[in-house]
Amino acid sequence: METTKVRMSRGKFNGINAVADEQGVIAAAAMDQRGSLRKAIAKAQGSDASDAQVSEFKILVTEVSWMRGPM
């Protein structure tokens, strides 16, 4: 694996390290918000999904993923 050195401020470096695990891995979740997620929630509950429900789903997925740790 090739590495490349970059210059960054101490603040940016500290911010990146704050969200990384012990191995330097940053866990991130990308969730579709253009309609597919809203449609899936609506289908599961039998009625339209509100913005609050979509947000709650994303928060819950993120929390569960964070507790589970890296895959």
Residue, then its C-alpha position, 0 to 999 in steps of 0.5 A: m500500500e502506497t502512502t502519501k504525506v499531506r500537510m494539514s493544520r493541527g486542528k484538522f488533524n485533531g478533528i480527524n483523529a477524534v472520529a477515527d478508531e484505534q486503527g485510524v479507521i473512520a466509520a461512515a454511513a451513507m444513506d439514500q435520502r432521495g426517495s428510496l428510504r422514504k418509500a421503504i419506510a412507508k411500505a413497512q408502516g403502510s403510510d407515508a414516512s415523515d421527515a422525522q421518521v426518516s431522520e430517526f431511522k438514520i440516527l438509529v442505524t448510525e447508533v447501531s453501526w457505531m456500537r457494532g464497530p468496524m466490519 
